[in-house]
Amino acid sequence: MNHVRTIVITLLFSGLFLLPVVTSADTGTRVHAFTDRSEPVSFSDLTFSSGYAWGELEGSEDIQIIPFSVRFGFDINELLGISGPGSLQVGIEPFVNTIIEPEGGVEAGLNVGLRYMTPLTDGVAIFGEISSGPAYFSIDTVEQGDYGFSFISQFGAGLQFELTHNVAFNAGYRYRHLSNAGLSEPNAGINTNALITGISFSY
């Protein structure tokens, strides 16, 4: 839990430091560069993220994970006829996460999902997201049995702070559920919480 406290404190101080910067920055002709789109489907942003995920396994063991992902966001507002300041995105997110407890390992795969983002103030936006996809989970657990093919589903929310017109800092929370979708036994599922930070580039 020391890792959790360290990350929470870092996120809070990062937000306090960045908030006066982004709220006073010149954002040009857009309210928020990441939510103003006019094409039916447009490649809107590229995000690199990492953080810390944790949960409990049967037998009082803890699971701890260092996630890393690259997210490709595609704005679909015009395609669906959505108007307003917010942005609805389809996200494609390949990931390679390092498992550090209860033993060394990896979970790797590809999540696809939706993210809705709307500005709070000039340069600051809030978002909610949901995604799912296949994953390789490399350690044996009571919940999932032998290592192998699984699925990860997750949902979460966060804030985005615009650093420049086309670069932003993200901080958020995700709830993650890993299971094999009933393709084999056992399939109790593994639930984890995650704090995620990242850098986004708008296109």
BAVEX-73192 format. One record per residue: chain; x, y, z of N, C-alpha, C in turn. Coordinates in nm, 3 decimals, padded with zeros to 5 digits. Atoms other than C-alpha are relative to their C-alpha. Layout:
BAVEX-73192
+------+---------+---------+---------+---------+---------+---------+---------+---------+---------+
: unit :     nc1 :     nc2 :     nc3 :    cac1 :    cac2 :    cac3 :     cc1 :     cc2 :     cc3 :
+------+---------+---------+---------+---------+---------+---------+---------+---------+---------+
:    A :       X :       Y :       Z :       X :       Y :       Z :       X :       Y :       Z :
...
+------+---------+---------+---------+---------+---------+---------+---------+---------+---------+
END
This chain:
BAVEX-73192
+------+---------+---------+---------+---------+---------+---------+---------+---------+---------+
: unit :     nc1 :     nc2 :     nc3 :    cac1 :    cac2 :    cac3 :     cc1 :     cc2 :     cc3 :
+------+---------+---------+---------+---------+---------+---------+---------+---------+---------+
:    A :  00.081 : -00.120 :  00.000 :  00.000 :  00.000 :  00.000 :  00.085 :  00.126 :  00.000 :
:    A : -00.088 : -00.116 :  00.006 :  00.302 :  00.230 :  00.025 :  00.007 :  00.054 : -00.142 :
:    A : -00.001 : -00.042 :  00.140 :  00.306 :  00.234 : -00.357 : -00.124 :  00.084 : -00.031 :
:    A :  00.125 : -00.071 :  00.026 : -00.057 :  00.348 : -00.361 :  00.007 :  00.141 :  00.055 :
:    A : -00.008 : -00.132 : -00.061 :  00.004 :  00.635 : -00.119 :  00.095 :  00.090 : -00.078 :
:    A : -00.095 : -00.079 :  00.077 :  00.307 :  00.749 : -00.318 : -00.060 :  00.052 : -00.129 :
:    A :  00.060 : -00.040 :  00.127 :  00.114 :  00.754 : -00.647 : -00.110 :  00.102 :  00.021 :
:    A :  00.108 : -00.096 : -00.027 : -00.188 :  00.933 : -00.495 :  00.058 :  00.137 :  00.030 :
:    A : -00.063 : -00.129 : -00.033 :  00.036 :  01.204 : -00.347 :  00.059 :  00.065 : -00.124 :
:    A : -00.058 : -00.053 :  00.124 :  00.218 :  01.241 : -00.681 : -00.107 :  00.058 : -00.090 :
:    A :  00.110 : -00.049 :  00.083 : -00.113 :  01.277 : -00.868 : -00.055 :  00.132 :  00.053 :
:    A :  00.055 : -00.121 : -00.058 : -00.241 :  01.538 : -00.624 :  00.092 :  00.119 : -00.023 :
:    A : -00.094 : -00.110 :  00.019 :  00.074 :  01.748 : -00.641 :  00.013 :  00.037 : -00.148 :
:    A : -00.006 : -00.029 :  00.143 :  00.086 :  01.714 : -01.021 : -00.119 :  00.086 : -00.041 :
:    A :  00.119 : -00.077 :  00.034 : -00.271 :  01.840 : -01.046 :  00.006 :  00.141 :  00.054 :
:    A : -00.010 : -00.134 : -00.059 : -00.209 :  02.131 : -00.808 :  00.100 :  00.086 : -00.075 :
:    A : -00.101 : -00.074 :  00.073 :  00.099 :  02.229 : -01.005 : -00.048 :  00.039 : -00.140 :
:    A :  00.041 : -00.022 :  00.139 : -00.061 :  02.198 : -01.349 : -00.124 :  00.087 : -00.014 :
:    A :  00.126 : -00.071 :  00.015 : -00.400 :  02.356 : -01.277 :  00.016 :  00.149 : -00.028 :
:    A : -00.014 : -00.142 :  00.035 : -00.285 :  02.721 : -01.264 :  00.066 :  00.024 : -00.133 :
:    A : -00.066 : -00.014 :  00.129 : -00.071 :  02.664 : -01.571 : -00.100 : -00.011 : -00.114 :
:    A :  00.092 :  00.024 :  00.111 : -00.345 :  02.523 : -01.792 : -00.115 :  00.098 : -00.002 :
:    A :  00.113 : -00.092 : -00.001 : -00.618 :  02.761 : -01.676 :  00.039 :  00.139 : -00.046 :
:    A : -00.045 : -00.131 :  00.045 : -00.403 :  03.063 : -01.762 :  00.060 : -00.003 : -00.138 :
:    A : -00.066 :  00.014 :  00.130 : -00.265 :  02.926 : -02.089 : -00.090 :  00.052 : -00.111 :
:    A :  00.073 : -00.042 :  00.118 : -00.365 :  03.064 : -02.429 : -00.035 : -00.123 : -00.080 :
:    A :  00.042 :  00.122 :  00.069 : -00.571 :  02.786 : -02.588 : -00.042 :  00.027 : -00.143 :
:    A :  00.026 : -00.030 :  00.140 : -00.613 :  02.962 : -02.924 : -00.149 :  00.006 : -00.028 :
:    A :  00.139 : -00.010 :  00.043 : -00.942 :  02.927 : -03.110 : -00.086 : -00.112 :  00.055 :
:    A :  00.077 :  00.109 : -00.055 : -01.048 :  02.603 : -02.939 : -00.017 :  00.015 :  00.149 :
:    A :  00.015 :  00.010 : -00.144 : -01.193 :  02.560 : -02.594 :  00.092 : -00.109 :  00.052 :
:    A : -00.086 :  00.111 : -00.040 : -01.010 :  02.230 : -02.573 :  00.039 : -00.076 : -00.126 :
:    A : -00.048 :  00.057 :  00.126 : -00.794 :  02.091 : -02.853 : -00.041 : -00.145 : -00.019 :
:    A :  00.029 :  00.143 :  00.009 : -00.889 :  01.731 : -02.771 : -00.149 : -00.030 : -00.018 :
:    A :  00.143 :  00.025 :  00.010 : -01.267 :  01.779 : -02.795 : -00.068 :  00.076 : -00.113 :
:    A :  00.058 : -00.080 :  00.108 : -01.317 :  02.003 : -03.101 :  00.033 : -00.065 : -00.133 :
:    A : -00.023 :  00.074 :  00.124 : -01.357 :  01.793 : -03.417 : -00.112 :  00.026 : -00.099 :
:    A :  00.103 : -00.025 :  00.102 : -01.541 :  01.829 : -03.748 : -00.010 : -00.112 : -00.104 :
:    A :  00.005 :  00.108 :  00.097 : -01.464 :  01.512 : -03.951 : -00.088 : -00.113 :  00.054 :
:    A :  00.087 :  00.111 : -00.045 : -01.703 :  01.208 : -03.943 :  00.072 : -00.097 :  00.093 :
:    A : -00.086 :  00.080 : -00.087 : -01.424 :  00.990 : -03.800 :  00.140 :  00.056 : -00.014 :
:    A : -00.133 : -00.060 :  00.009 : -01.092 :  01.148 : -03.714 :  00.091 : -00.058 :  00.107 :
:    A : -00.101 :  00.040 : -00.097 : -00.774 :  01.026 : -03.549 :  00.028 :  00.121 :  00.087 :
:    A : -00.003 : -00.119 : -00.084 : -00.784 :  01.259 : -03.251 :  00.119 :  00.009 :  00.093 :
:    A : -00.113 : -00.012 : -00.091 : -00.509 :  01.167 : -03.009 :  00.072 : -00.132 :  00.021 :
:    A : -00.087 :  00.113 : -00.034 : -00.226 :  00.935 : -02.913 :  00.043 :  00.017 :  00.144 :
:    A : -00.027 : -00.011 : -00.143 : -00.176 :  00.860 : -02.543 :  00.092 : -00.112 :  00.047 :
:    A : -00.090 :  00.095 : -00.065 :  00.109 :  00.689 : -02.357 : -00.029 :  00.005 :  00.150 :
:    A :  00.043 :  00.002 : -00.140 :  00.007 :  00.575 : -02.008 :  00.073 : -00.107 :  00.081 :
:    A : -00.051 :  00.098 : -00.095 :  00.144 :  00.397 : -01.703 : -00.063 :  00.031 :  00.135 :
:    A :  00.057 : -00.024 : -00.131 :  00.063 :  00.377 : -01.333 :  00.024 : -00.117 :  00.093 :
:    A : -00.010 :  00.108 : -00.100 : -00.005 :  00.119 : -01.063 : -00.137 : -00.063 :  00.019 :
:    A :  00.125 :  00.073 : -00.021 : -00.273 : -00.151 : -01.025 :  00.020 : -00.102 :  00.112 :
:    A : -00.010 :  00.091 : -00.113 : -00.348 : -00.366 : -00.721 : -00.134 : -00.066 :  00.029 :
:    A :  00.120 :  00.073 : -00.038 : -00.595 : -00.620 : -00.589 :  00.036 : -00.115 :  00.091 :
:    A : -00.020 :  00.114 : -00.089 : -00.641 : -00.926 : -00.370 : -00.030 : -00.130 : -00.073 :
:    A :  00.021 :  00.134 :  00.051 : -00.609 : -01.291 : -00.467 : -00.043 : -00.091 :  00.115 :
:    A :  00.037 :  00.096 : -00.104 : -00.746 : -01.592 : -00.280 :  00.126 : -00.045 :  00.074 :
:    A : -00.114 :  00.037 : -00.081 : -00.523 : -01.703 :  00.004 :  00.071 :  00.120 :  00.056 :
:    A : -00.053 : -00.124 : -00.058 : -00.465 : -01.343 :  00.119 :  00.123 :  00.052 : -00.073 :
:    A : -00.109 : -00.054 :  00.080 : -00.213 : -01.281 : -00.157 : -00.046 :  00.126 : -00.070 :
:    A :  00.028 : -00.121 :  00.076 : -00.195 : -00.942 : -00.323 :  00.057 : -00.013 : -00.140 :
:    A : -00.056 : -00.011 :  00.133 : -00.151 : -00.883 : -00.693 :  00.033 :  00.147 : -00.025 :
:    A : -00.045 : -00.135 :  00.030 :  00.045 : -00.575 : -00.800 :  00.051 :  00.003 : -00.143 :
:    A : -00.030 : -00.008 :  00.143 :  00.087 : -00.461 : -01.160 :  00.044 :  00.141 : -00.036 :
:    A : -00.040 : -00.127 :  00.058 :  00.271 : -00.181 : -01.339 : -00.048 :  00.001 : -00.145 :
:    A :  00.053 :  00.002 :  00.136 :  00.063 : -00.108 : -01.651 :  00.076 :  00.095 : -00.093 :
:    A : -00.049 : -00.091 :  00.104 :  00.189 :  00.043 : -01.976 : -00.084 : -00.022 : -00.125 :
:    A :  00.084 :  00.012 :  00.119 : -00.031 :  00.116 : -02.277 :  00.022 :  00.117 : -00.093 :
:    A :  00.004 : -00.104 :  00.103 : -00.049 :  00.314 : -02.599 : -00.141 :  00.002 : -00.054 :
:    A :  00.141 : -00.010 :  00.042 : -00.398 :  00.440 : -02.685 : -00.014 :  00.087 : -00.123 :
:    A :  00.031 : -00.074 :  00.122 : -00.516 :  00.549 : -03.031 : -00.148 :  00.039 :  00.007 :
:    A :  00.136 : -00.048 : -00.014 : -00.829 :  00.767 : -03.002 : -00.055 :  00.055 : -00.131 :
:    A :  00.066 : -00.044 :  00.123 : -01.073 :  00.825 : -03.290 : -00.134 :  00.066 :  00.035 :
:    A :  00.122 : -00.073 : -00.029 : -01.342 :  01.093 : -03.256 : -00.111 : -00.042 : -00.095 :
:    A :  00.112 :  00.045 :  00.085 : -01.685 :  00.976 : -03.382 : -00.125 :  00.087 :  00.020 :
:    A :  00.115 : -00.089 : -00.020 : -01.908 :  01.274 : -03.292 : -00.079 :  00.024 : -00.128 :
:    A :  00.068 : -00.033 :  00.125 : -01.984 :  01.372 : -03.651 : -00.067 : -00.123 : -00.061 :
:    A :  00.056 :  00.124 :  00.054 : -02.043 :  01.011 : -03.753 : -00.135 : -00.032 :  00.063 :
:    A :  00.122 :  00.032 : -00.072 : -02.313 :  00.972 : -03.487 : -00.095 :  00.118 :  00.013 :
:    A :  00.085 : -00.118 : -00.008 : -02.454 :  01.323 : -03.521 : -00.006 :  00.061 :  00.138 :
:    A : -00.005 : -00.056 : -00.135 : -02.348 :  01.426 : -03.172 :  00.054 :  00.142 : -00.008 :
:    A : -00.046 : -00.138 : -00.003 : -02.317 :  01.800 : -03.116 :  00.028 :  00.042 :  00.144 :
:    A : -00.034 : -00.048 : -00.134 : -02.186 :  02.001 : -02.825 :  00.150 : -00.001 :  00.022 :
:    A : -00.143 : -00.015 : -00.027 : -01.852 :  02.056 : -02.658 :  00.074 : -00.131 :  00.025 :
:    A : -00.065 :  00.126 : -00.035 : -01.784 :  01.692 : -02.570 :  00.047 : -00.079 : -00.120 :
:    A : -00.055 :  00.087 :  00.105 : -01.599 :  01.426 : -02.768 : -00.023 : -00.145 :  00.038 :
:    A :  00.014 :  00.145 : -00.017 : -01.702 :  01.060 : -02.801 :  00.103 : -00.068 : -00.089 :
:    A : -00.109 :  00.064 :  00.072 : -01.406 :  00.844 : -02.901 : -00.013 : -00.152 :  00.004 :
:    A : -00.033 :  00.143 : -00.001 : -01.340 :  00.487 : -03.003 :  00.149 : -00.008 :  00.028 :
:    A : -00.140 :  00.014 : -00.035 : -01.014 :  00.386 : -02.841 :  00.051 : -00.141 : -00.026 :
:    A : -00.069 :  00.127 :  00.020 : -00.774 :  00.110 : -02.948 :  00.127 :  00.007 :  00.083 :
:    A : -00.104 : -00.013 : -00.101 : -00.528 :  00.037 : -02.668 :  00.077 : -00.131 :  00.021 :
:    A : -00.088 :  00.113 : -00.031 : -00.253 : -00.226 : -02.690 :  00.075 :  00.027 :  00.131 :
:    A : -00.066 : -00.018 : -00.129 : -00.087 : -00.288 : -02.354 :  00.093 : -00.115 :  00.031 :
:    A : -00.092 :  00.100 : -00.056 :  00.202 : -00.473 : -02.192 :  00.022 :  00.041 :  00.145 :
:    A : -00.005 : -00.033 : -00.141 :  00.170 : -00.476 : -01.812 :  00.091 : -00.097 :  00.074 :
:    A : -00.093 :  00.082 : -00.078 :  00.435 : -00.601 : -01.571 : -00.062 : -00.040 :  00.133 :
:    A :  00.048 :  00.051 : -00.128 :  00.313 : -00.822 : -01.286 :  00.119 : -00.011 :  00.095 :
:    A : -00.112 :  00.003 : -00.095 :  00.535 : -00.771 : -00.980 : -00.031 : -00.082 :  00.125 :
:    A :  00.043 :  00.085 : -00.110 :  00.334 : -00.962 : -00.714 : -00.126 : -00.075 : -00.043 :
:    A : -00.078 :  00.078 : -00.097 :  00.267 : -01.240 : -00.619 :  00.129 : -00.060 : -00.056 :
:    A : -00.125 :  00.043 :  00.062 :  00.541 : -01.329 : -00.868 :  00.017 :  00.079 : -00.129 :
:    A : -00.024 : -00.073 :  00.123 :  00.701 : -01.180 : -01.175 : -00.075 : -00.060 : -00.117 :
:    A :  00.073 :  00.048 :  00.116 :  00.499 : -01.202 : -01.493 : -00.043 :  00.115 : -00.088 :
:    A :  00.046 : -00.101 :  00.094 :  00.320 : -01.015 : -01.768 : -00.145 : -00.026 : -00.036 :
:    A :  00.128 :  00.009 :  00.068 : -00.029 : -00.944 : -01.895 :  00.007 :  00.093 : -00.120 :
:    A : -00.013 : -00.077 :  00.123 : -00.044 : -00.826 : -02.254 : -00.120 : -00.027 : -00.089 :
:    A :  00.115 :  00.020 :  00.086 : -00.324 : -00.770 : -02.499 : -00.042 :  00.127 : -00.070 :
:    A :  00.055 : -00.113 :  00.074 : -00.550 : -00.523 : -02.677 : -00.141 :  00.027 :  00.048 :
:    A :  00.133 : -00.042 : -00.041 : -00.849 : -00.333 : -02.540 : -00.060 :  00.096 : -00.103 :
:    A :  00.074 : -00.090 :  00.087 : -01.113 : -00.159 : -02.753 : -00.120 :  00.051 :  00.078 :
:    A :  00.111 : -00.052 : -00.077 : -01.371 :  00.074 : -02.605 : -00.037 :  00.141 : -00.037 :
:    A :  00.050 : -00.135 :  00.021 : -01.538 :  00.413 : -02.576 :  00.047 :  00.090 :  00.113 :
:    A : -00.032 : -00.103 : -00.098 : -01.431 :  00.732 : -02.400 : -00.078 :  00.126 : -00.036 :
:    A :  00.067 : -00.128 :  00.022 : -01.644 :  01.043 : -02.357 :  00.070 :  00.106 :  00.084 :
:    A : -00.073 : -00.107 : -00.066 : -01.461 :  01.366 : -02.273 : -00.072 :  00.132 : -00.023 :
:    A :  00.063 : -00.130 :  00.014 : -01.607 :  01.709 : -02.205 :  00.078 :  00.103 :  00.081 :
:    A : -00.077 : -00.103 : -00.071 : -01.439 :  02.037 : -02.105 : -00.066 :  00.043 :  00.131 :
:    A :  00.046 : -00.062 : -00.123 : -01.469 :  02.167 : -01.750 :  00.026 :  00.150 : -00.004 :
:    A : -00.041 : -00.138 :  00.021 : -01.279 :  02.492 : -01.813 :  00.093 :  00.000 : -00.120 :
:    A : -00.099 : -00.006 :  00.107 : -01.041 :  02.615 : -02.081 :  00.123 : -00.080 :  00.042 :
:    A : -00.120 :  00.078 : -00.026 : -00.767 :  02.352 : -02.091 : -00.016 : -00.114 :  00.098 :
:    A :  00.022 :  00.110 : -00.094 : -00.922 :  02.111 : -01.840 : -00.126 : -00.074 : -00.040 :
:    A :  00.115 :  00.081 :  00.039 : -01.155 :  01.824 : -01.933 : -00.014 : -00.120 :  00.093 :
:    A :  00.027 :  00.122 : -00.077 : -01.317 :  01.529 : -01.755 : -00.046 : -00.108 : -00.097 :
:    A :  00.039 :  00.108 :  00.090 : -01.367 :  01.187 : -01.913 : -00.043 : -00.125 :  00.078 :
:    A :  00.038 :  00.132 : -00.047 : -01.532 :  00.851 : -01.854 :  00.024 : -00.100 : -00.111 :
:    A : -00.037 :  00.096 :  00.104 : -01.437 :  00.531 : -02.035 : -00.037 : -00.142 :  00.040 :
:    A :  00.025 :  00.143 : -00.019 : -01.516 :  00.162 : -02.078 :  00.064 : -00.074 : -00.117 :
:    A : -00.066 :  00.075 :  00.107 : -01.324 : -00.102 : -02.275 :  00.016 : -00.146 :  00.040 :
:    A : -00.019 :  00.142 : -00.024 : -01.260 : -00.473 : -02.310 :  00.083 : -00.059 : -00.113 :
:    A : -00.076 :  00.065 :  00.105 : -01.039 : -00.713 : -02.502 :  00.077 : -00.120 :  00.050 :
:    A : -00.076 :  00.121 : -00.036 : -00.823 : -01.026 : -02.509 :  00.133 :  00.034 :  00.066 :
:    A : -00.127 : -00.021 : -00.070 : -00.516 : -01.064 : -02.292 :  00.067 : -00.134 :  00.028 :
:    A : -00.079 :  00.115 : -00.045 : -00.238 : -01.310 : -02.215 :  00.044 :  00.028 :  00.143 :
:    A : -00.031 : -00.014 : -00.142 : -00.192 : -01.361 : -01.839 :  00.098 : -00.111 :  00.037 :
:    A : -00.110 :  00.096 : -00.001 :  00.138 : -01.531 : -01.757 :  00.024 : -00.072 :  00.133 :
:    A : -00.023 :  00.069 : -00.126 :  00.100 : -01.650 : -01.396 : -00.121 : -00.088 :  00.036 :
:    A :  00.106 :  00.088 : -00.049 : -00.101 : -01.928 : -01.232 : -00.064 :  00.061 :  00.124 :
:    A :  00.071 : -00.049 : -00.119 : -00.369 : -01.825 : -00.980 : -00.113 : -00.097 :  00.034 :
:    A :  00.114 :  00.081 : -00.040 : -00.643 : -01.995 : -00.781 : -00.123 :  00.040 : -00.081 :
:    A :  00.120 : -00.051 :  00.069 : -00.900 : -01.774 : -00.956 : -00.007 : -00.044 : -00.145 :
:    A : -00.001 :  00.025 :  00.144 : -00.792 : -01.846 : -01.316 :  00.071 : -00.129 : -00.039 :
:    A : -00.070 :  00.124 :  00.031 : -00.594 : -02.168 : -01.287 :  00.133 :  00.027 : -00.070 :
:    A : -00.127 : -00.013 :  00.071 : -00.303 : -02.210 : -01.528 :  00.003 :  00.129 : -00.083 :
:    A : -00.019 : -00.120 :  00.082 : -00.160 : -01.914 : -01.714 : -00.054 : -00.024 : -00.141 :
:    A :  00.048 :  00.014 :  00.137 : -00.290 : -01.841 : -02.062 : -00.090 :  00.113 : -00.044 :
:    A :  00.087 : -00.098 :  00.065 : -00.557 : -01.661 : -02.262 : -00.114 :  00.043 :  00.092 :
:    A :  00.109 : -00.055 : -00.082 : -00.804 : -01.433 : -02.080 : -00.059 :  00.122 : -00.069 :
:    A :  00.057 : -00.128 :  00.045 : -01.008 : -01.115 : -02.123 :  00.011 :  00.100 :  00.113 :
:    A :  00.001 : -00.108 : -00.098 : -00.973 : -00.782 : -01.946 : -00.108 :  00.100 : -00.039 :
:    A :  00.100 : -00.106 :  00.017 : -01.270 : -00.546 : -01.907 :  00.027 :  00.106 :  00.106 :
:    A : -00.028 : -00.107 : -00.095 : -01.235 : -00.208 : -01.741 : -00.088 :  00.121 : -00.027 :
:    A :  00.065 : -00.129 :  00.015 : -01.411 :  00.118 : -01.677 :  00.063 :  00.096 :  00.099 :
:    A : -00.064 : -00.096 : -00.087 : -01.294 :  00.440 : -01.521 : -00.034 :  00.143 : -00.037 :
:    A :  00.022 : -00.143 :  00.022 : -01.283 :  00.819 : -01.514 :  00.129 :  00.073 :  00.036 :
:    A : -00.119 : -00.076 : -00.029 : -01.025 :  01.092 : -01.500 : -00.009 :  00.144 : -00.048 :
:    A : -00.013 : -00.139 :  00.042 : -00.911 :  01.445 : -01.576 :  00.112 :  00.013 : -00.101 :
:    A : -00.105 : -00.030 :  00.097 : -00.710 :  01.582 : -01.865 :  00.034 :  00.149 :  00.010 :
:    A : -00.049 : -00.136 : -00.013 : -00.497 :  01.897 : -01.825 :  00.081 :  00.035 : -00.125 :
:    A : -00.069 : -00.039 :  00.123 : -00.391 :  02.070 : -02.146 :  00.126 :  00.079 :  00.035 :
:    A : -00.128 : -00.067 : -00.027 : -00.021 :  02.164 : -02.122 :  00.032 :  00.103 : -00.107 :
:    A : -00.010 : -00.091 :  00.113 :  00.001 :  02.318 : -02.468 : -00.124 : -00.026 : -00.084 :
:    A :  00.120 :  00.016 :  00.083 : -00.251 :  02.341 : -02.750 : -00.020 : -00.145 : -00.045 :
:    A :  00.011 :  00.136 :  00.052 : -00.176 :  01.982 : -02.858 :  00.061 : -00.106 :  00.089 :
:    A : -00.057 :  00.096 : -00.095 : -00.024 :  01.814 : -02.551 : -00.073 :  00.012 :  00.132 :
:    A :  00.075 : -00.002 : -00.126 : -00.209 :  01.713 : -02.234 :  00.050 : -00.108 :  00.094 :
:    A : -00.031 :  00.096 : -00.107 : -00.147 :  01.534 : -01.904 : -00.132 : -00.060 :  00.049 :
:    A :  00.120 :  00.071 : -00.046 : -00.402 :  01.270 : -01.792 :  00.025 : -00.065 :  00.135 :
:    A : -00.005 :  00.073 : -00.125 : -00.474 :  01.129 : -01.448 : -00.138 : -00.058 :  00.027 :
:    A :  00.131 :  00.060 : -00.020 : -00.748 :  00.881 : -01.369 :  00.005 : -00.131 :  00.076 :
:    A :  00.019 :  00.126 : -00.070 : -00.881 :  00.568 : -01.201 : -00.069 : -00.100 : -00.093 :
:    A :  00.066 :  00.107 :  00.075 : -00.975 :  00.233 : -01.360 : -00.029 : -00.118 :  00.092 :
:    A :  00.034 :  00.128 : -00.063 : -01.156 : -00.070 : -01.223 :  00.013 : -00.108 : -00.106 :
:    A : -00.034 :  00.100 :  00.101 : -01.030 : -00.382 : -01.401 : -00.051 : -00.139 :  00.044 :
:    A :  00.045 :  00.137 : -00.027 : -01.178 : -00.734 : -01.425 :  00.061 : -00.093 : -00.103 :
:    A : -00.063 :  00.098 :  00.088 : -00.980 : -01.024 : -01.569 : -00.067 : -00.135 :  00.022 :
:    A :  00.053 :  00.135 : -00.008 : -01.143 : -01.360 : -01.649 :  00.018 : -00.068 : -00.135 :
:    A : -00.013 :  00.072 :  00.127 : -01.141 : -01.630 : -01.916 : -00.135 : -00.016 : -00.070 :
:    A :  00.134 : -00.001 :  00.062 : -01.510 : -01.568 : -02.003 : -00.067 : -00.136 :  00.001 :
:    A :  00.063 :  00.131 : -00.012 : -01.605 : -01.918 : -01.893 :  00.050 : -00.103 : -00.099 :
:    A : -00.053 :  00.094 :  00.099 : -01.391 : -02.087 : -02.158 :  00.070 : -00.118 :  00.067 :
:    A : -00.062 :  00.110 : -00.075 : -01.221 : -02.300 : -01.890 : -00.029 :  00.020 :  00.148 :
:    A :  00.018 : -00.007 : -00.145 : -01.237 : -02.373 : -01.518 :  00.135 : -00.012 :  00.068 :
:    A :  00.094 : -00.092 : -00.066 : -01.176 : -02.222 : -01.273 : -00.010 :  00.135 : -00.072 :
:    A :  00.018 : -00.131 :  00.060 : -01.306 : -01.878 : -01.367 : -00.062 :  00.095 :  00.101 :
:    A :  00.052 : -00.087 : -00.106 : -01.353 : -01.681 : -01.046 :  00.021 :  00.148 : -00.033 :
:    A : -00.026 : -00.138 :  00.036 : -01.210 : -01.364 : -01.200 :  00.095 :  00.068 :  00.097 :
:    A : -00.092 : -00.078 : -00.082 : -00.949 : -01.120 : -01.071 : -00.035 :  00.147 : -00.019 :
:    A :  00.035 : -00.142 :  00.005 : -01.053 : -00.764 : -00.985 :  00.115 :  00.084 :  00.055 :
:    A : -00.107 : -00.089 : -00.043 : -00.800 : -00.485 : -00.956 : -00.042 :  00.145 : -00.018 :
:    A :  00.014 : -00.144 :  00.012 : -00.795 : -00.110 : -00.905 :  00.128 :  00.056 : -00.061 :
:    A : -00.119 : -00.056 :  00.064 : -00.561 :  00.110 : -01.106 : -00.005 :  00.152 :  00.001 :
:    A : -00.020 : -00.142 :  00.017 : -00.432 :  00.465 : -01.091 :  00.089 :  00.018 : -00.123 :
:    A : -00.067 : -00.013 :  00.129 : -00.323 :  00.575 : -01.438 :  00.033 :  00.146 : -00.029 :
:    A : -00.038 : -00.132 :  00.050 : -00.131 :  00.877 : -01.561 :  00.058 : -00.015 : -00.140 :
:    A : -00.051 :  00.010 :  00.137 : -00.029 :  00.960 : -01.916 :  00.015 :  00.135 : -00.066 :
:    A : -00.017 : -00.118 :  00.085 :  00.062 :  01.209 : -02.183 : -00.071 : -00.023 : -00.132 :
:    A :  00.074 :  00.010 :  00.125 : -00.168 :  01.271 : -02.482 :  00.047 :  00.105 : -00.099 :
:    A : -00.034 : -00.090 :  00.109 : -00.085 :  01.427 : -02.816 : -00.119 :  00.009 : -00.094 :
:    A :  00.117 : -00.022 :  00.084 : -00.373 :  01.580 : -03.017 :  00.041 :  00.013 : -00.146 :
:    A : -00.028 : -00.006 :  00.143 : -00.388 :  01.545 : -03.398 : -00.122 :  00.055 : -00.074 :
+------+---------+---------+---------+---------+---------+---------+---------+---------+---------+
END
